[in-house]
Amino acid sequence: MAKRFSSSKGPSQRQLRAGELVRHTLVDILQREELEAPELKGESVTITEVRCSPDLRQATVFCTLLGGGNISPGVAALNRLAPKFRGILGRQIEMKFTPELIFKVDNSFETAEKIDALLSRDDVRRDLDN
């Protein structure tokens, strides 16, 4: 039997929908729940993306702090609290399985700034104009 989907095509529509459902629900949970993590007191955590595995049993949650700052201690705290988030998530969403949550630092904004800085350099701009 031939494979229906190739992993090189990226996530399926099902994975994308599930990721957005989890992201929206986690944002609501973070807004409403009192976090038991001193590393995150007074900080606004921004969840930028959730990527679900093909079987939807794991979800990688990319997050950063609103306004920048060092999120690494916060990510460790979020991973420590992941079972609590998973329990709340399971009561609020309708999925066959509640995914295991793995929190990671989102570096996409720093990467975008580096690319922007490179593209605005005079030597690169001169090459692009030619």
N, C-alpha and C positions, 0 to 999 in steps of 0.2 A: 504494500500500500504506500503510495507516495505521500510525502509530507505536504500538508496544506499550507503551512506558513514557514517562511524562512526567517531565521533570527536576524539576518542582515537587513530586513525591511523595517526594523524598529518595532515599537510596541503596537499591539493590536488596539482596536477601538475599545474593546472590553477592558484592557489594561488602563487605557487613558481615562475612561469613564470612572473606573474604580479608584484610580489615583486621585481624580478631582473630588470624588465623593469623600474619600478619606481626608484629603487636604482641607476641604471646607469644614468637615466635622471637627478635625483637630484644631482648627482656628477657633471655632466656637468653644471647644473644651478649654483651650488656653485662655480665652477671654473670661470664662465663667468660673473656672475652678481655681482655688487657692493652691498654688504650687508649694510643695514642701521642700523647696530647694533654695538655700540661701544664696547660691550662685546666680539665681535669676530674680532675686528681689529687686523691684524697681526697674527691671528691664522689659522691653517689649520684643518678644520673639516673633520673627516673621517666618512663616513657612512658605518657601518659594515654590517647591515642587515635591510631589510624591510619585515615586516610580514603583509600580507593583510588578512582582514576578509573574511569569505567564500563568501559573496556577493560582495566583492571587492570595497565596498564603504568607507572603512576606511583602513588606512595603518599606522602601528606603525613603526617609523623610529628610529633605534638604532644608536647612534653616539658617538664618542669620539674625543679627540684632538690628532693630530699627535704628538707623542713624550710624551704623557701623559699630566697631568695637570688637573685642575679643570674645568670640562665642564658644571657644573650645571648652572652658569649664562648664558652660551652660549645656553643651551637647552631652558631656559626660553625665550631668545631672538629668537631662532628658532621657538618656538611655537607662539610667538607674530607675526612673519613674515610668519607663515604657510599659511594664505590665499593668500599672494603674491606668494609663491612657488606653491600653488595649481593652481593659474591662469596661471602661466608660464608652469607648468606641463601639464595642459589641452590643451595648444596649441601645445605641442611637442610630445605627445603620442596619440596613437589611441586606446582608450578604451571607452566603452559605458558610463561609469561614471568616472570622475576624483575623486580619493579617497581623503577623508579628511585626512590630515596629522597630526600625533601626534608624536612629537619628545620625545625620552627618552634617558637617559644615558645608555651606554653599559658598564656593569661591567664584561663582560666575561673575559677580560684580567687580571683583578685583581683576579678573581676567579681562573683562570688557574695558576697564580703565587702562590696563597695560596696552591693549590693542589700540585704543583711542590715542594714547600717548605716542605710540609708534607711528600711527597714520598721520599725526599732526607734526611730526618732525620735518624739518625743511628738506633734507635729502630724500626722504620717502615721498613727500608731497611733489617734489620736482620730478621724480620718476613716474608718479601716477599721472601728472599733467602731460607728460610726453606720451 
